[in-house]
Amino acid sequence: MAIINRRARHEYHILETYEAGIILTGPEVKSVRLGQANLAEAHCIIRNERLLLIGCHISPYKPAAMNNPKDPARSRELLLHRKEIQRLLGKLKEKGLTIVPLKLYFNERGYAKLEIGLAKGKKLHDKRQASKERDIRRELQRRYKM
């Protein structure tokens, strides 16, 4: 089951995407497998040459009451190659760019992965244009079905 940040694609133009590993505890992995995570308010920062996910809420896994982390919205470290982090750091120095989480999922080997995107914020008129295009596409699909 994948947890998708729908708000990110609405709020930002995604310029590049990366697949990063994420360090989770055992109960957090089980919560993510059950779909009990929220990426809506999350963002990524680079601190001390480490990529961190801030604001991602992963609900406590009830059967593992003793082993659950104290803070469900704690910062979690993301795993990328050093060169990729350096490249992102260089891009972040450009005006208006940020790193946003797009999707949290498990790959075919069973590892938790986070798809992150280098993004630039949309203006209000860009959001209106995107919603107008989405409505037109939806209407065309309705007519095509009939």
FIKOL-166668 format. One record per residue: x, y, z of N, C-alpha, C in turn; residue in one letter. Coordinates in steps of 0.02 Angstrom, whole numbers, plus 50000, padded with zeros to 5 digits. Example, Ala and Ser with C-alpha at 12.3 -4.5 7.8 and 13.67 -1.06 7.14 Angstrom:
! residues 2
506604971650390506154977550390506604983550390a/506424988850354506844994750357506455000250394s/
***
This chain:
! residues 146
500424994150000500005000050000500455006250000m/500305010849956500695016949951500315022849982a/500675026950018500395033150045500615038749999i/500145042249969500295047249918500135054149946i/500585058849934500485065849954500155069549895n/499495069449893499135072649838499225080249838r/499295082849898499365090149905500005092849872r/500525088749872501165090949844501115092549770a/500775088349732500715089549660500255095449646r/499805096949692499365102749684499735109249700h/500165109149750500495115149774501145116749738e/501465111649707502135112549679502195109849608y/502665112749570502895109949506503465105249525h/503415098849508503935094049525504445094049468i/505075095949483505595096449432505975089849425l/506165086649480506535080349480506275076049536e/506325069449527506125064849581506705060249598t/506735058249660507245053749686506895048449728y/507195042449731506955037149775507445036549833e/507195037749894507615037549953507375032150000a/507835028950034507655024350087507465028450148g/507095025450193506885028950254507015024450314i/507285027250367507435023350427506825023550472i/506525017650483505935016950525506065011650578l/505705012150634505725006850685505225001450664t/505254995650697504824990050680504074991750682g/503824994650737503114996350739502915001550686p/503375006050669503215011050617503125007650550e/503535002550536503474998950473502784995750468v/502564992650524501904989450524501344994450515k/501405000350544500905005550536500875007950463s/501455008750432501475010950362501165005550317v/501304999250332500994993750293500234993950298r/499974996150355499244996750364498975003250335l/499415007550310499195013850281499065019350331g/499355018850390499235023650444499795028850447q/499905032250391500405037550388500115043450349a/500375049350362500125055350330500715059650307n/500755060950242501295065050215501075072250199l/500465073950214500185080450192500585086450218a/500795086350280501145092050309501905091150310e/502145085750279502855084150284503275087950233a/503915088850249504405091850204505095089050222h/505565090150178506245087550189506735093250195c/507235092250237507775097150244508445093450244i/508975097150230509645094350234509995097750291i/510205093750340510555096350399511175092050411r/511755095150414512385091650426512495086050375n/512355087550312512425082850257512015076550266e/511455077150303510975071750311510295074250290r/509935070150252509265071950228508755069550279l/508335074150304507855072550356507145073850331l/506685069450351505975070350338505665073150401l/505355079050395505065082550452504305082750444i/503945081350497503225082350497502815076650469g/503115071050455502745065150431502445061650493c/501795060950494501475057850552501335050450537h/501645046050576501515038850571501195036850637i/500565034550633500185032850694500505027050730s/500455026950796500735021350835500375014750817p/500765009350816500495002750802500244999950869y/499604998950875499294997150939499574990850972k/499664985150936499924979150970500634979850997p/501014984650974501694985650998501744991651044a/501314991951093501254997851135501914999751169a/502314994951190502934996451226503484999051180m/503484996851117504044998451072503905004451026n/503325007451031503165013150988503585019151007n/503815023050957504165029350973503695034151010p/503985038351051503585043051091503225048151048k/503565050650996503285055950954503125053150885d/502485052650866502315050050800502515054550742p/502655060850755502855065550703503595067350707a/503995062950735504715064350743505055064850675r/505655067650673506025068050610506355061250597s/506355059350534506635052850513507175054050461r/507705050150465508255050950418508095047250353e/508265050550297508185047550231508865045550205l/508885040250166509505037450141509585038850067l/510075042950050510255044349981511015044049976l/511265043249916511995043549906512235050549920h/512855051149943513135057649960513125062449901r/513275059849841513265064149781512575066949768k/512055062849779511375065149768511185070649819e/511405069749881511275074849932511635081349914i/512255080949891512625086849871512285090349813q/512035086349765511675089249708511035092949730r/510665089749776510065092949803510235099349841l/510775099149879510975105049917511135110849870l/511475109349815511625114449766510995117249734g/510505112949720509875115149689509465119249738k/509495117549803509105121149853509325128449861l/509945129749844510195136549849509885141149797k/509595138049744509225142049695508595144649729e/508345150149702507765153349734507125149349724k/506765148249779506105145349776506055137849769g/506605134149776506565126849771506555123749840l/506205118049845506145114449907506115106949892t/506175102849943506115095649935505475093449969i/505025090149931504395087849959504335080349951v/504045076850001503915069749994503305068649950p/503335063949904502785062649858502425056149873l/502805050849889502485044349898502915040149945k/502585036749991502905032050037502645025050019l/503095020450003502885013849980503415008749997y/503255002449983503734996949992503924994349923f/504584993449912504804990849847504714983349844n/504914980249789504824973049781505214968849831e/505744971649859506144968049910505864968949980r/505344973149988505034974250052505314979950092g/505744984050062506034989750097505584995850089y/505524999750143505135005950140505535011150101a/505215014250051505525019250009505085025550009k/505415031150002505055037549998505255040849933l/504765042349891504905046049830504875053449848e/505435056949837505455064049853505545067849787i/505315074049788505365078049728505665084849742g/506085087149696506345093949698505805098249667l/505545102949704504935106449682504995113949687a/504595117249645504545124549646503805126149658k/503655130649703502965132349720502575135149662g/501935133149658501495135749606501185142249629k/501045146549581500665152649594499915150949592k/499495155449615498775154249618498495153049548l/498725156849499498455155949431498655149249402h/499245146649422499455139949399498995134649428d/498795135449491498345130549523497665130649489k/497425136649473496775137249438496805133849371r/497345135049334497425132049268497445124449273q/497795121749322497845114449330497165111549346a/496775114849390496115112149407495645112549347s/495715117849306495305118349246495455112749197k/496095111349187496295105849143496055099049169e/496085098149235495845091949265495095091049254r/494715096549261493985096249250493825094549177d/494195097549130494095096149059494235088849044i/494795086349071494975079349060494445074549088r/494175076249147493655072149178493025072149136r/492835077949110492245078549068492315074549003e/492915074848973493045070948912492995063448926l/493245061248982493195054149000492475052049009q/492065056349039491345054849047491005054048980r/491145058748935490835058448868491075052348829r/491705050548837491985044848802491665038348826y/491505037848891491185031848918490495030948888k/490135036448879489445036048853489475034848779m/
***
